[in-house]
Amino acid sequence: MSKEVSYKNYDRFIQLGIVIGTLRKIRGMSQEQLAAEANISRSFLGVIEAPNTAHCFSLEVFFDIADALDISPTELLEASLFPDKLPGKNKSKDNEKT
């Protein structure tokens, strides 16, 4: 069902999985809850979120996960590319004006 992740995309899939897991926790969801809302198994979600493996998954699964996390697919990708844009991340006090 899934193919092996190419070398050039390996880190991207790992980073995306970490962001998915982080957002799930920020939203207060268990893996079981997110998996049910995204119509995938909990074990498959666990593989996607695992920080030590890269696992290909379809755009359909990606879109379903984004919907279940209540985030646009674009924002989900941006969060994985730019950690400072992680939805729900607090700005540092250095950036605040007093």
N, C-alpha and C positions, 0 to 999 in steps of 0.2 A: 504494500500500500504506500509506504513512504520510500523515498530514495535516499541515498547517502548524501550528506551535506558536503558541498564542495569546500575546498580549503579557503577560498576567498570569502565565503559566506558563513563559515564556522562561527566566528566571533559575533556576527550579527544575530544568529539564532540564539546563541547563549545570552547575549545582551537583551534581546527581546523577551526571552523566557524569564530573566531576572526582573525585568520591568513588569511583566504580567504578574508575577508572584508578589512583587512589592505593592502594586496597585490593588491586588486582591486583599492584601493585609490592611492597607489603608482604608479600604471599603468595609473592613470587618467581616469579610467572607471567608469561609472555609474552602478548601479545595473541592469538597463535595458539593457545596452550594454553587460555586462558579462552574464546575463541570456540568451540573444539572442544567443551569441556565444557558450554557453554551452547547448543550446537547452532545457532550463528549463524555468519555469515562473519566473517573477520578484518576485512574492510573495513567491515562494518556496526558492529562493535565500535569501530573507529577513529572512525567518525562519532559514535557515542554518547559516547565519551571526549573528543572534540575540545573544547577549552575555548572556542573562538570560534564554535561553532554549537550550536543547540538542535535536537534531532531527536526527534520523537515515536517511541515504541516501545511495544509492547503489554505488558500485564501479564504475559502468558506469558513474554515475553523477560525482563522484569524479574525474575520468579520464577526463571527458569532461570539468570540471572546471579547472583542471590543464592545459589542452591544451589551453583553452581560456585565461588563465593567462600567457601563455608561460613559464611554469615552469614544470619540471619533477614531476611526482607523488612522487617520493622519496624525492626530495627537499621540496615539499609541506609538507610532513609528518615530515621531519626533522625540518622545520621551526616551526611547531606546537609543537614539543618536545623540541627544543632548541631555545628559542627566540633570542639568540645572533647570530644565523645563518640566521636570516630573510633576504632574498635576498633584496638588496638595502639599508640595514642598514649600516650607516657610522660607521667606527671604531672610538673609542674614542681617543683623543689626547694622552692619557696615553700609548696607545699601539703603537703609531707612533715613529719611530726613527728620531732624528733630526741631 
